[in-house]
C-alpha cells in the first residue's frame, strides 16, 4: 500500500462491501442466523474503526539523527512503506476471517442449493454454446490465481462467449471495471458477473500496482484481459498484464477465440520472464496462426 490515503480508502471500501454482503445475506437467505450475522456486521464496523485509527502513526526519528536530509527522507519513506504494508496484510487477514465466518453461517440446505444452482448454470452455459455452434476445449489446471489472456478480440460477442465457456466448466473469471461503477445496487450485479473494482486515480496512474495488490490480498482470483484493448485492427498490444503477472507471481493462461473452427480453447500456461518484449513476441507468435471471428480486424 503506497500511502495512508490509499490505505484508508481501501479499508473503507472493503469494510463497506463486506457489511453490505452481510446485510443482503441476512435479508434474502432463508434460515440465516440473523443475530450472528448482525454480530459480524458489528465486527466489521469495529475492524474498520480500529484499522483507520492504526493507519495514522508517526516516524520516531528526526533529521538530526541522520547525516543528511536525503538519508532521513529515505529512512522515513521506508518506515512508512513497511508500516502501511504490515497494516494492509493484518487487515486482510481479519477480513478473510470474517468472510469464513459468513460462509460458516450458511445452512446445509443453502450449501446444497448453491451447488444445484452452479450445476444448473453450467448446464445452461453448455446448452447455449451448443446452440450457437461453439465448442469448448480446456485442459489447463484450475489455478487459484491467474490471468487469462484472451485473443483475437474482434467481436462484441467475445466477452459473452468467454464467460459462457469458462462458466460451463464450473470456473469463474473476473474482469476489471472502474471502481465508481460499484455503487448500490449495481455493485452486486457487477460482482456477480465477475467484476473487479479498480481505481484509476492511483499516483502516477499506476493501475498495475493496484491490481497486484488485489492479487496479494486474496487467496483466489482470476481476471481475463484482452491485450489488444480494442476490437479494431492493431498490433500495439498492451503489456500491463505481463507486468502484473510477474509482480504478483501468477501464471498467464492463453485463451483462444478460434473463429475458423468455432472453438474456445484454453490449453497453454505461460510463465512470464524478465524480458517483456521477448514475452510479448512469444505470445504474439502463439496467436499468429489463429483465425479470428472477423479476420480483417486481427493482426499481431
N, C-alpha and C positions, 0 to 999 in steps of 0.2 A: 504494500500500500504506500503510495508516494507521499501523501501528506495528511494532516489532520482533517482538513476539509473533506477530502475524498473518503477517508475512513468513516467519518461521522455520517456522510451521505449514504455510504454502503450499509452501515448499521441500521439506519432508519428505514431504508428500503427493504432490507431482508426481514427485519422485525415486523414491519407493516405487512409484508406479503405473508409471512407465517401466521400472524394473528388473524388475517383475513381468511386464510385457509382453515384455521380452527373454527372460526365463526360459521363459515359456509358448511363445514362438515357437521357441526353441531345442529345447524338448522335443517339440512336436507338429507342426512343419512339416518335412516331409521335405527332404533335400538342403540343409538350412540349415548354413551355416558356423558351427559351434558355437564354434570358437576365437575368431572375430571377434566373435560375439555376446557371449561371456564378457568380451572386452576392453571392449565397450560397457557391460556391467554394472559393470565396474571404473571406467570413465569416469564413469558416473552416480554411483557412490559417492564418487569424488573430487570431483565437482562439488558434491554435497551438503555434504561436509565443508568445502570452500573457501567456498561460499556462506554457510553458517552462521557461519563464522569472520568473514567480512566484514560480517555483519549487526550485529555489535557494534562500535560506534565512538562516539567522544565529541565533543561540541561543543567547539571550540577557543577559546571566549570565556568571560569571567566577567562577573558582574553589574556590576562596576566599569567595564567597557568601555562601559556604556550609561547614559543619563541617568535611566532608571527601570527598576524591575523588570519592569514590563509590557512595555517595549520589549525587554528582554533575553529574556523568555519568548516574545514574538512571533518574534524572530530565531531563537531556539533551536528552536522548533517548525517554522519554515520550513526550517531547516537539516536537521533530521531527516527531514522530509517529502520534501524533494528527494533526500536520500541514499537513503532506502528506495525511492523511485520509480526511481532510477537502478539500484540493485541488482536490483530487480524486473525491469526491462527487460533488463539484461545476462544475468540468469539465464534468462529466457525465450528469449533469442537462443541461448544454449548448448543448451538443451533442444531447440529446434527443429532445431539442427544434428545432435544425436544421433538424433532421430526420422528425419531424412533419411538418416542412415547406416543405420538399421534397415531402412528401406524399400529401400535400395540392395542389401541382402543377399538380398533375395528373388530366386529364380531366375526365368528367363523362363517356365519351365513353371508356377511358382507364380503369377506375374502373370496368365498366360493362364487358369489355373484360377480365379483370383479374378474375372476378367471373366465367365467362364462361370457362376459362382455368382451374380453380380449379375444377369446376364441371366435366369437361371432364376428368381431371386427376383422379378424384375419381372413375368415371365410368370405366376407363381403368384398374385401380388397382383392382377393384372388379371383372372385367371380367377375368383378368389374374389369380386371386386366384381361381375363379370358375373352370377355365380350368385345373388348376393344382390339383383340388380336395380339396383345403383348405377352411375352414370356419373361420369366424371372430366373436368373442364374446367379446364385450367391454361394460362394464357397469359403469366404474369409471368416475367421472366428468373430464371435460377438464380443469385441473388445469393450472393457468398461469405459475407456476413454479413447476417442479417436476423432479425426477429421475426415470427412468424406468429400473428396474432390470429384465434382460431377461435370462431365463434358461429353459430347458437344452440347452447348446451351443455345439452341436456335429457335425454340418454340415456347409459346405461352403455356403449353401443357407440360413442360419439363418438370415443374415443381409437383404438379398433381401426380404424374406418372411415378416419380421417385418416391413420393410419400406413400402411394398405394403399394409399390414394390417392397419397400422396407417394412411397412406395416403388415404386409401379407405373410412375412416370416416371423412376426411377433417382436420386431425390434422398433425402436423409436429414435429418430434423429431430430435434432433441433435446428433452427435457423435463426439468424441474427436479425433483430429489429431494434429500432430506436426506442430507448427507454421511455420516452414521452408518450408512447402509444399504450403503455401498460397501466392504464387507469381503469377504475371500476366502471362497468363490468367487463369491458373489452379485454382487460388484462387476463382474466380467467380463460376467455376464449382463445387468445393467442397462446397462452401457456399450454392449454390442452392440445393445441395443434403443434406444439414443439417450439414455440417462440422463445428466444432468449434475449432479455433486455440488455442493451449495451448503451453506454453514454458516449456521445461523440464530442464531449466537451473536456476530455482529459487534456492535461497540459501537453502542448505540442501535438495535439490531435493523436495521441498515442493509443489508438484503438487496440493495437496488438497487445499491449501490456494489460489492458482491461480484460481481454478475452483469456489471456494466460492466467490472470488472477482467478477468473471464474473456473478454469480447469483445475487450478491448485486448491480451490476451496470446496471441491466436491469429489465424491467417490465414483461418480458415474456421469459421463457427459459425452454426447456425440453431436457434432454440428456438421451440416452439409453446406458446402460453398461451391460457387461456380467461378473458376479462375478467370474466365473471360470477362465476367462482370457485366455483360450485355448480350442481348440476342443478336446484335448486329455483327457483321464480319470484322474480326480484329485478331491480330497476332500479338497484341500487347497485353499478355496475361498478367494478372495481379500476383504478386509474390508473398503477400501478407500471410497466407495460410502456411507457407513453408517456415516463416519465422515463428509463427505461433506454435506449430508442431515441434520445432526444435527447442524452443524455450520451455514449453510445457512438457516436453519429453513424451509426446504421444505419437502413434503411427498415423500415416495417411492412407486411406483406402481409395483406390482409383475406381470410380464408378463410371460406367459407360452407358450412354443412351444410344444404342445402335439402331438407327432408323432403317438401315438396309435389311436387317433380319427381324426388326421389331422385338429386340431383346434388351432387357435391362440387366447388365452384367456387373457383378462385384466380385472379382476373383483375385485381385492383386493388392498386396500390402507394400507400401513404400515407406522406408525409414529415411528421413532427410539427413543430409550431412552438413558440412560447414560451408560448402560452395553452393550458394543459392542459384547462380546462373547454370551450373552443371546439373543441379537437381531439376530445374525448370526444363532444361533441354531433354533430360531423360523422360520427364512426364509428357512433354510435347511429342516426343518420338513415340511414346506409348499410344497416344491418341491419334497420331498422324494417319493411320490406316482406317480409322472408324468412319462410317458413313452417317452423317447427321440426318435428322429428320428433314431439314432444309439444307442440303449440301452447299448451296451457294452462299450461305451465311457462316460457314465454318472454315477456319484456317488455323494452322499452328505457326 
